[in-house]
Amino acid sequence: MLDVTLDGVRIAVCNVEGRLHAIDGLCPHREGPLAQGALHGTMVVCPWHAWEFDCVTGQHDYNPKIVQRKFPVAIDGGDVLVDIG
Ligand code: FES
């Protein structure tokens, strides 16, 4: 995973079997840095208290009310482009 901040927006960029995904990089629990946690398959594990989010959908692993914002990702040559809107 890659932990990046663009225009003040913290983003976790995840590489899942060569496909890139980007979600809000701040955990909604206590704002832990998601990209500094672990990636198991598509699941991002927050390094602070182990909440988990699917980096493809943004969905929390068991609470359907919690969904991390997703950002479109594209690759342009050697650059990774994240659209933060
Ligand atoms: S800050 Fe992420 S689980 Fe607590």
Residues whose N, C-alpha, C, O or C-beta is under 5 A from the ligand:
A	BS01	FES	C27 H29 R30 E31 G32 C46 W48 H49 A50 W51
